[in-house]
Amino acid sequence: NIKYRGVINKVISKCIMLDNFIIYKTFINQISKLASKGKKIAGYGASATSTTLIYHFDIGNILDCLYDDFKVKQGLYSPGYHLPVFSTQKIPIPKKIDGILILGGGTNEILTAEHNQLILNDRVERLTESVFLIKKFPNAKIVFSGGNGTLSKLKLAGSDVAKMFYNQMEVNLDRIKFCDYF
């Protein structure tokens, strides 16, 4: 398992642009400080990519739970850190959330660029549900971590497509720190 994590970490580290890596590290430091003060930190997205990011940035001990509306994931636990996975529709949302980490997915960068219009995929609930959370918690710090799962450079990044979506949903883009890991 440690050998596997090392290989994944090396691949991801080579793919992360330095400025995005610094943004992530800064955010990780911020949420670590919040967690050390007893603040509750939740992640949105329980995919394999999310698990890779949680391990790569070693934030499994910081997160209290994950939200994902993909029914197959609900009621289960994330690999390794055993974070419970909940639906935003079926459990009460806490009265206060200090940070929202939207763990990628929901965007189709290739088709959006090809058709010059917003194209989303079958994981769009990560974006739609995050709008609910962003509007419900106006003081929460928000990071969107995009990525397309390929090592090739695309015309648009996941965060570019997410910005298009959030703009159409009338979400203030200045509230969100956008990052792409590949």
Backbone torsions as a table, in degrees:
resi	resn	phi	psi	omega
1	ASN	NA	-44.8	179.6
2	ILE	-64.9	-39.8	178.1
3	LYS	-61.3	-43.6	178.7
4	TYR	-61.3	-46.9	179.6
5	ARG	-59.9	-39.2	-179.6
6	GLY	-62.5	-41.9	179.1
7	VAL	-64.8	-47.2	179.0
8	ILE	-59.9	-44.9	-179.7
9	ASN	-61.3	-39.5	179.6
10	LYS	-66.4	-42.5	179.4
11	VAL	-63.2	-48.2	-178.7
12	ILE	-64.5	-44.0	-178.9
13	SER	-58.5	-36.9	179.1
14	LYS	-71.8	-23.8	-177.1
15	CYS	-90.8	-18.2	-176.9
16	ILE	-81.0	128.6	175.0
17	MET	-73.3	145.6	-173.0
18	LEU	-55.4	-44.0	-177.7
19	ASP	-64.1	-38.4	177.2
20	ASN	-67.6	-37.9	177.9
21	PHE	-61.4	-42.1	178.5
22	ILE	-65.4	-40.5	176.8
23	ILE	-60.0	-47.0	179.0
24	TYR	-60.4	-48.2	-178.3
25	LYS	-61.1	-39.2	177.5
26	THR	-62.8	-45.3	179.1
27	PHE	-63.8	-42.9	179.0
28	ILE	-58.9	-43.9	177.5
29	ASN	-60.8	-40.9	-179.9
30	GLN	-64.9	-46.7	-178.8
31	ILE	-72.2	-27.5	174.9
32	SER	-63.3	-42.2	178.1
33	LYS	-63.7	-42.9	178.1
34	LEU	-61.9	-45.0	-179.9
35	ALA	-62.6	-38.7	-179.9
36	SER	-67.2	-19.3	177.2
37	LYS	-93.4	9.8	177.5
38	GLY	87.0	9.4	179.2
39	LYS	-75.5	149.5	179.5
40	LYS	-93.2	129.0	-179.0
41	ILE	-121.2	124.3	179.0
42	ALA	-118.0	146.8	174.6
43	GLY	-105.5	151.6	176.5
44	TYR	-114.7	116.2	-178.8
45	GLY	118.8	123.9	-178.8
46	ALA	-122.6	36.7	-178.3
47	SER	-82.7	175.1	174.7
48	ALA	-61.7	-37.7	178.0
49	THR	-63.5	-42.2	178.0
50	SER	-60.3	-44.4	178.9
51	THR	-61.1	-41.6	177.6
52	THR	-59.9	-45.4	179.1
53	LEU	-64.7	-41.1	179.6
54	ILE	-60.1	-43.0	177.9
55	TYR	-71.4	-43.7	-177.0
56	HIS	-59.6	-43.5	-178.2
57	PHE	-95.4	6.4	174.1
58	ASP	51.1	51.8	-178.9
59	ILE	-110.5	8.3	-179.8
60	GLY	-60.0	-32.5	179.3
61	ASN	-81.1	-10.0	180.0
62	ILE	-91.9	-35.6	-176.8
63	LEU	-77.0	140.4	177.2
64	ASP	-90.6	-31.8	-179.3
65	CYS	-166.5	174.0	174.6
66	LEU	-123.8	147.2	172.6
67	TYR	-111.9	136.5	175.8
68	ASP	-158.4	130.9	-178.6
69	ASP	-93.3	10.5	171.6
70	PHE	-78.0	110.0	-170.2
71	LYS	-54.6	-32.3	-178.9
72	VAL	-61.9	-30.4	-177.1
73	LYS	-83.0	-27.0	-173.4
74	GLN	-65.2	141.0	179.7
75	GLY	81.4	-2.2	178.2
76	LEU	-103.5	-174.4	178.9
77	TYR	-126.4	148.6	178.2
78	SER	-67.7	152.2	178.4
79	PRO	-63.7	141.0	173.6
80	GLY	81.8	-68.3	-177.4
81	TYR	-82.5	-13.2	178.1
82	HIS	55.1	46.0	176.2
83	LEU	-78.2	129.6	178.7
84	PRO	-66.2	143.3	-179.5
85	VAL	-111.8	122.5	-177.2
86	PHE	-120.4	160.3	171.2
87	SER	-93.1	140.6	176.8
88	THR	-70.0	-17.4	-178.6
89	GLN	-84.7	-24.9	-168.9
90	LYS	-109.5	-6.7	178.5
91	ILE	-125.0	154.0	177.0
92	PRO	-68.7	135.8	176.2
93	ILE	-80.3	138.1	178.2
94	PRO	-56.8	156.1	179.3
95	LYS	-66.2	-26.9	-179.6
96	LYS	-141.3	134.1	171.8
97	ILE	-125.5	130.8	-176.7
98	ASP	-88.8	-26.2	-179.0
99	GLY	-148.9	142.2	177.2
100	ILE	-123.9	120.9	177.6
101	LEU	-111.4	109.0	-178.9
102	ILE	-91.9	111.1	-170.4
103	LEU	-90.1	66.6	170.9
104	GLY	55.2	-177.6	178.9
105	GLY	88.5	167.2	176.9
106	GLY	89.8	-13.7	-176.2
107	THR	-109.4	151.9	174.2
108	ASN	-124.3	93.1	-174.6
109	GLU	-65.9	-39.2	-176.0
110	ILE	-65.9	-51.1	-178.3
111	LEU	-71.3	-32.8	176.7
112	THR	-61.0	-45.3	179.2
113	ALA	-67.5	-42.2	-176.8
114	GLU	-64.7	-40.7	-176.1
115	HIS	-99.6	-2.2	179.4
116	ASN	53.8	40.1	174.6
117	GLN	-153.4	158.0	-177.6
118	LEU	-64.6	120.4	176.3
119	ILE	-123.7	127.0	-180.0
120	LEU	-113.7	166.0	-178.4
121	ASN	-114.0	-169.0	-175.0
122	ASP	-72.7	0.5	175.9
123	ARG	-107.6	24.9	-174.8
124	VAL	-60.7	-20.1	-179.1
125	GLU	-59.2	-24.5	177.1
126	ARG	-62.3	-37.2	178.2
127	LEU	-79.4	-48.8	-175.6
128	THR	-63.5	-43.1	-179.9
129	GLU	-70.5	-30.5	178.6
130	SER	-67.5	-29.7	176.2
131	VAL	-60.4	-44.1	177.2
132	PHE	-57.3	-47.8	-178.8
133	LEU	-66.7	-40.6	-179.4
134	ILE	-62.3	-42.8	-179.3
135	LYS	-74.2	-33.2	-179.7
136	LYS	-71.4	-31.5	-176.8
137	PHE	-120.6	79.1	-173.8
138	PRO	-66.0	-16.3	-179.1
139	ASN	-101.6	-0.3	-178.6
140	ALA	-73.2	143.6	171.5
141	LYS	-78.5	137.8	-173.1
142	ILE	-129.1	133.2	173.2
143	VAL	-129.1	131.2	171.1
144	PHE	-104.7	120.5	177.6
145	SER	-105.3	107.3	-179.5
146	GLY	-93.9	174.9	178.2
147	GLY	166.6	153.3	-177.6
148	ASN	-114.6	-1.5	177.8
149	GLY	76.6	5.0	177.3
150	THR	-114.4	160.7	178.1
151	LEU	-94.3	-1.7	-180.0
152	SER	-89.8	151.3	179.2
153	LYS	-82.6	125.5	179.7
154	LEU	-101.3	165.0	178.0
155	LYS	-64.2	-36.7	178.5
156	LEU	-121.8	143.2	174.5
157	ALA	-93.0	163.2	177.5
158	GLY	-55.5	-38.2	-179.5
159	SER	-69.1	-30.0	176.8
160	ASP	-63.4	-44.4	179.5
161	VAL	-68.5	-40.4	177.7
162	ALA	-61.5	-40.0	177.3
163	LYS	-60.6	-41.5	177.7
164	MET	-60.0	-45.3	-179.7
165	PHE	-62.5	-53.0	-177.1
166	TYR	-62.6	-34.2	176.9
167	ASN	-63.6	-43.2	177.8
168	GLN	-65.8	-27.9	178.9
169	MET	-87.4	4.6	178.9
170	GLU	60.2	38.8	173.6
171	VAL	-92.4	134.4	178.8
172	ASN	-66.1	110.5	-177.1
173	LEU	-65.1	-22.5	178.9
174	ASP	-67.1	-19.0	179.5
175	ARG	-77.9	-17.1	-172.0
176	ILE	-111.3	132.7	171.1
177	LYS	-92.6	119.6	-177.2
178	PHE	-101.0	133.1	-179.9
179	CYS	-137.8	149.6	172.7
180	ASP	-126.9	134.1	-179.1
181	TYR	-98.9	-27.3	163.1
182	PHE	-160.6	NA	NA
